[in-house]
Amino acid sequence: MSTATAHPPRTRLRPTPPDKTRKTIGMVLLAVAIVVCFWVVEARWSRLPEFPAIFTRYLGFMAEGVFSNPVADEQVGGYWTNAMALMIESLHMAWIGTIIGAIFSLPMGFLAARNVSPRFVVVIARAILNGIRAIPELIWAIMIMLPIFGLGPVSGALALGINSIGTLGKLTSEVIEGIDPGPVEAARASGARALQILRWGTLPQVMPEVIAFWLYRFEINIRAGAILGVVAAGGIGSLLSSVLTRRLWERAGIMLAVIILVTIAVDLISAKLRARIIAGPAGDSDEVHGEEAGVHPGAHI
């Protein structure tokens, strides 16, 4: 007789299938809501079949300006030159707005971080950041900047800067709350003061991500600057709003082409910089150590 204890085979029970009633009711309610939304907007659905032809026609109008020879046609060349000059102005607006946001959002981020500031300070700082973030750049430009500074890129840059403070401050506070407490505790145990703890225990951990957020916000400010042109806040958006109002589709095509090309270029450069900053010097140090050990980066063993 075997001394091993015989265990009866376990019965494999099929799991209970989920109740489909709630799922079905939810899908029906969602379908009804979609139908109601389409009905409420009072769209002219009878013109929907005409959309491809209309879109193609206007796209052709804009393509005429884009693909015209700027050398042979001085007027077209002037359009390109003017568009590039105003796009550079938009880049200046976005850059100044990002710098303003970066300077003021960093201390606001520390004040809004729960693991750094007292509770009542956190509540006040977060309320300020939420209030700033809730108001779009367009409203900042209309309500505050234009009455004080008048029309032009200064109003647009300041409006972008104020809105950037709210967004970057929120992101900075979240990064600070996620730091490793080890370096902070080590600095505190060594007798460091509060500012020294922030300088040597907190900032080295958060700055790579914070700088990456600054670069990303710069990309957003470029797009937002074009929208601010609607209220004559400077940049290429002002000219784009003017040519669209007058239905100058050839010039509008040139404006859009410049915006798209510059935005793509800035996005590519910014993405490379963000990846480089977040990765840090670890890759370079590994490569240096490998070369010191006699192993080259491309060598195969």
LINPE-V397144 format. One record per backbone hydrogen bond with DSSP energy under -0.5 kcal/mol. CO is the residue of the C=O (numbers start at 1). NH is the residue of the N-H. If there is no record, write none. Layout:
# LINPE-V397144
[[CO;NH] [CO;NH]]
This chain:
# LINPE-V397144
[[5;7] [6;8] [10;12] [11;13] [19;23] [20;24] [21;25] [22;26] [23;27] [24;28] [25;29] [26;30] [27;31] [28;32] [29;33] [30;34] [31;35] [32;36] [33;37] [34;38] [35;39] [36;40] [37;41] [38;43] [39;42] [43;45] [44;47] [45;48] [47;50] [47;51] [48;51] [50;54] [51;55] [52;56] [53;57] [54;58] [55;59] [56;60] [57;61] [58;62] [59;63] [60;64] [61;65] [62;66] [63;67] [65;68] [68;70] [69;73] [72;74] [73;77] [74;78] [75;79] [76;80] [77;81] [78;82] [79;83] [80;84] [81;85] [82;86] [83;87] [84;88] [85;89] [86;90] [86;236] [87;91] [88;92] [89;93] [90;94] [91;95] [92;96] [93;97] [94;98] [95;99] [96;100] [97;101] [98;102] [99;103] [100;104] [101;105] [102;106] [103;107] [104;108] [105;109] [106;110] [107;111] [108;112] [110;113] [113;116] [113;117] [118;122] [119;123] [120;124] [121;125] [122;126] [123;127] [124;128] [125;129] [126;130] [127;131] [128;132] [129;133] [130;134] [131;135] [132;135] [134;136] [136;140] [137;141] [138;142] [139;143] [140;144] [140;145] [141;146] [144;148] [145;149] [145;150] [146;150] [152;156] [153;157] [154;158] [155;159] [156;160] [157;161] [158;162] [159;163] [160;164] [161;165] [162;166] [163;167] [164;168] [165;169] [166;170] [167;171] [168;172] [169;173] [170;174] [171;175] [172;176] [173;177] [174;178] [175;178] [176;179] [179;181] [180;184] [181;185] [182;186] [183;187] [184;188] [185;189] [186;190] [187;192] [188;191] [193;197] [194;198] [195;199] [196;200] [197;201] [197;202] [198;202] [198;203] [202;205] [202;206] [203;207] [206;210] [207;211] [208;212] [209;213] [210;214] [211;215] [212;216] [213;217] [214;218] [215;219] [216;220] [217;221] [218;222] [219;223] [220;224] [221;225] [222;226] [223;226] [223;227] [224;228] [225;229] [227;230] [228;231] [228;233] [229;232] [232;152] [233;156] [235;238] [235;239] [236;240] [237;241] [238;242] [239;243] [240;244] [241;245] [242;246] [243;248] [244;247] [247;249] [248;252] [249;253] [250;254] [251;255] [252;256] [253;257] [254;258] [255;259] [256;260] [257;261] [258;262] [259;263] [260;264] [261;265] [262;266] [263;267] [264;268] [265;269] [266;270] [267;271] [268;272] [269;273] [270;274] [271;275] [272;276] [273;277] [274;278] [275;279] [276;280] [279;282] [280;283] [281;285] [282;286] [283;287] [284;288] [285;289] [286;290] [287;291] [288;292] [289;293] [290;295] [291;294] [294;296] [296;299]]
